[in-house]
Amino acid sequence: MQQNNVRKIRESLLMSKAELARKAGLSALTIDRVENGMECRMDTKRKILLALGMAISDKIKIFP
């Protein structure tokens, strides 16, 4: 399990899990798993970052 800030950032943007999933091209289940600290692929992290409107260089803010 790895701690991340996906849920905190998503909620600060007033975005639902379903909306983030749709923007990222991922399933809501995947978003739920990532928010709960499960490991995910680098490609999944990239999709989430971009869907949150962040740059790839902001990765450390979400996935420390």
N, C-alpha and C positions, 0 to 999 in steps of 0.2 A: 504494500500500500504506500502510495506517495501522496503527500499533502500537496494540494494545489489551490489556486484562487479562482477557478473557473466559476463556481457558484456565486462567489462574492462579486466578481466583475459582471456576470450576467445579470444579477439582481440589481446592481447599481445602474445598469442600462435599461431597467424595467423590461427585460426580455424573458419570455417563458422558455422552458426547456425545449418545447416543441418548435418555437420560433428559431432558437439557436440551431437545433438539429436541421431544420429546413434550410437555413442560410448556409450551414456548413456542409450540407449534403450527407449528413450522417443520421443514424436512427436516434430517437429520443432515448432508447435504452443505452446506446453508447454514451450519450451525454450524461445520463444518470450514473453509469459506471465510472466515467472519468471524474465526475464531481465527487464520487464516493472514494476516490483515491486509487482506483485500479489502474494498472499499467496500461498504456496505450502506445500505438505506433507513432513515429515521428510525423507521418503523413496526417494522422488524426489530429495531432497537436497543431500542425500548420493550418488545417481546415478550421479548427476552433478559433485560433488566433485571428485569422482573416475574417471569419464570421462575426467576431466581436469588434471588428473595425480596428484591429491593432496590427502593427508591423511585426514581421518575423523577429526583428531585433528586440521586441518587447517580451519575448518568450520567458525571460527570467522573472518578469513580474507575475506571470501566471503559473508557470511550471518551475518553481525554484529548485 
